[in-house]
Amino acid sequence: MDGLVTESVNLLTFLELGKIPDYEQLKPEDMARLFPEQWLTLTDDWNGLYYHAQQTAEGWYDHLLVARVLQNEASQAPNSDILAIKQLIVSRNTYEAYQDYPALSQVLDTFYRNEDGFKRIFSAVADVNSFLIEEAESLLQSLLVTFSVQQPNIESLDWATYQQMAEAIKENCELFFSSYFNHLILAAELLIQLKPNSAVLKQVALCWPPYVLSSSTGELFFIRKLLAHCYKNEGVEFLLAHVEHIMPEHLLFLLAQSSASDCIIMKKAFTDTFAAQGYYPGANCSLQVYDDFFTLIINRKSKRLINDHL
């Protein structure tokens, strides 16, 4: 299924619920069980994640679980469930070191081997890790170049030629992203913690992949992570400046974890930006659906404010 559809359905379902359900609360027919990328990358139910990993012996989502574990270990000591997930995933996968990114590969090797030095890398002074910062920025710049390939103009080509060219772009971009996925996760985490104002973080967050996304490759998870950092780093001004380039579901999900005032500001900005044309280009839902979710989030936050003052 189209990755944008599953991203939209699952995120809006979680927003409607007001939480990310635990694994045992998911029904077999739920979209989050059938296409679990969003649940895997958002839940704090680490015991459920471990059970899911055990039940998915073919390892379709192992790369996402490794990314979650890496992000967790970069900021805090992992619990027993997280360590169990890591041991399981690492035991059934082989990881390739890339000679073009030797410093990042060395840090990943430290991570895979459970060596103590991994966490210390993220607490060191940024200039001490200048070689890592340079490689991290270089890799994300390479991703930008890869994603900057222009789709062929369908109006100037016959259908067969267009399909062939579009598929070639998809294969090339997906190959780069999947091959360097762990390196990309590490590079982003290093920059977020050691150089949070790096321009390339924002550039990648706002750079949309030029191909139809799959439901499990991780591009949308990566974009979500970088958008959350940019919002945390720059505040609502970031959202206001780039509302046209942020998937509505991503915008709503960010705001659900923010303040009522930011939600009110962005509801107006979103409406003002897209009301005239009547739709958000490429969106999975109508503007009315998104407006209803803005209202839902604002009402929930307003009720919490009232309850907090009682």
N, C-alpha and C positions, 0 to 999 in steps of 0.2 A: 504493500500500500504506500501511496505517496506520503513521504515523511512530514510534509506540511499539514496534511490532514490529521495524522495521528498526533502531531504536536498540538494542533488546535483543539481537537476533541479531548485529549487527556488533560491539557492545562485548564481548559474551561470546566471540565468535570471536577478537577481538584479545587478550582476557585468556587464552584457552586457548593461543594461539600464544606469548604472552609478549612480544609486540611489535606495532607497527603495520607491516605489510608495505609495501615500496616498490611503486611502480606496476607495475614489470615483474614483480613476484611475484604480482600478482593475476591470476586466471583469468577469462575472459569470463563464466563462469557464477557466479562468486562474488557473494554479496550485496553486498559492498563495491564491486563494479563496477556492479551493476545499480541499487543505491540507495546512492550514494557519499557522502552527507552526512557520515557519521561519519569515513570515511577522509579526506575533504577537510579536515575541521576538526581532525584530530589528527596527520596525517603530517608528518614533517620532510623528506620527499622533495620538495623544491621543484622540482627538475627534472622529476619525475613530475607534479607539479601543473601545471606549464607545459604539458607534453605533453597532459594531460587537458583543459586549457582550450582548446588548439588543436583538439582533436578534438571539442569540444562547441561548435560554432560558434553554436548557437542560444542559448547563454549561460544555460542553466537554473540553473547554480550560480555565476554570476558574483558575486552578492551575498556568498556565503560566502567566495570567494577574496579579494574586496576587504576583507572583515572580517579575514581572516588577515593580509593585507599590512598593514593599518592597525595591528593589534595588534603586529605585528613592528616596524614603523617607530617605534611609540611607545616602544619600549624599547631598540632597537639599530639600528645601521646595516644597511640591507638589502643582501643579496648580489645578484649579477647575475641569478640566476634569479627572485628576488622582484621585482626591478625590471622584468624582462621580462613577468612575469605582470601586474603593475600596468599597464604600458603597453598590453598587449593588451586587458585588461578595460576600462580607461578609454576606449580608442579606440572601442569598440563599444557603449558605453552613454552615456546622458545622465543627469545627476544634478541633482535639483531642490533648490533652496534653499528652506527653509520660513521664512516671515516670522515665525512664532510662535517660532522658535528661531534668531534671527539670529547669535548668537555661535557656536553649534555649526556653523551653516551656513558661517560664515566660516572656521572651522578646517578643515572638510571641504574647502572650496575650496582652501585652502593645501595640503592633502594631495593632492588630485587634480592640482594643478599642479606637484607635486614641488618646492615651495618649501622653503628651508632652515628656515624658522620653525616648521615642524610639530613637529619633535622638541623644540625649545626650550620649547614650551608645556608639555610634560610634566616638564620639569626646573625650572620656575619655582616660586617659593614660592606655596603654595596661596592665601594671602590676596590676592596680586596677581591671581589668576585667579578672584576671587570671582564675577564675572558668569558665567563659564563653569560654575563649580560650581553656582550657583543654577539655571541652565538645565538642566544635566545632571540634577540632583535632580528638577526639575520634570517633565522628560520621563519619567523612570522612575516618578514618582508617577502620571503620566497613564497609563502602561502598567499600573500596579497597578489603577487605577480601571477600565480597560478589561477586564482579566482578572478583576475581581471580580464581573462580571455573573453572576447565578445561572442555572444551567440550569433549564428548565421541569420541573415535576414530572410525570413520565410517567404516574403513577398517576391524576392528576386531569384528563388530557387524552386525546382520541382520538389515534390514531397519526398521522394526517395533520397535525393541528394541532401536535403535538409536533415532528414532523419539520420543519415550516415554521419554528417558533420556534427550534429548535436550529440550523438552517441560517442563519437571520438572525444569530444570535449568532456563529457561525463566520465568516461573511462580514465582519461588523463588526470582530471581533478581528483576523482575518488582514489586513484592509485597513490597520488601524492599524499592526500590527507590520511588515508588508512595506513600507509607505510610509515609515516612520521607521527602517527597519532600520539603515542606516548611521549615522544620528544616535544610535540606541540603543547601537550598538557603541562609538562614540566617547564617549558619555556615561558608559558603564560603565568604559571604560579611563581616562578622566579621573578618575573618583571612586576607582577602585582605586589609582591612583598618587598622587593629590593629596589625597584624603580617604577613606582605606581603611576608616575606621570608620563611614562614612555608613550610617545605618539602612536606607535604601532599597535598598542592595545586598543585604542579607540578606532583606528583605521580598520582593523580586522573585525571588531565588533559591529561595524556598520557596513562591512563589505559582504554582499550577498553572493553565495555560490552560484555560478552561471549554469546550473543544470538541475534537473528534477532530483530531489533528495530522496534517498532511501530512508526507511524508518529505523535503522539500527546503526548507521555508520558514525553518528556522533557530531555532525556539523552543528546541528541546532543546540545541542548540549554545550558545545564550545562557545557558540555565539551568546547563549544565555549567561554563561559564566562571565564573559567579558563585559556584556551589557550591565550586569549587576555590579561589577567593579567600577565601571565608568560612572554609574549612577551614584554609588557610594562615594566616589572620589570627587565628583563635580556637583552633585545635587540635582535638583529639578531642572536647573538650567540646561543640563545635558539632554534631558528628555525633550524640553521645549525646542532646543536647537535642531533636534534630529527626529522629531516625531514622524516625519514622512518616511524614514528609513528603518523604523523599528516595527516588527511584526506586532499587530495589536494584542495578541495573546501574550507576547513577551512584555509589552508595556503594562498590561493589566496585572500580570504576575509580579512584576517589580513593585507596582503600587500597592498590591495586597499586603506587602510586607513593610509598607512605609506609613506616612502620616496621612490623616484625612485632608489636610490642607494641600498636600502635593496631589492627591487624587482629584480634588476639586479643580485645581489649576489645570491638570492634564486632561480632565474631561472636557473642559471648555476648549483647550487647545486642539484636542482631537476633533471635536465637533466643528470648530471653525475651519480646520484644515481640509476636511473631507466632505462637509455638508453640501457644498455647491455641486461637486461631481457625483455625490450620492453613493459612493462606495470607496473602499480601500483597495487599490489595485492588487489583485492576486489573493485577496483575503478569502478565508474559508467561510466567513459569516457576513451577515448584513451589518450595516452601521447601527441598526436598532438593537441587534443582539449585543454588540459591544457597548452601546449606551446603557443597556440594562445591567451589564456587568459592572460598569463604572458606578452606577447607582447602588448596586448590591454592596460593593466594597465600601463606598462612602457611608452607607447606612450602618453597616457593621461597625465601622470605626467610630461613628458618632454614638452608637449605643454603648460601646466600650468606654468612651469618654464620660458619658452620663453615669454609667455604673461605677466608674472609678471615683466619681465625686460624691456618690451616695454614702 
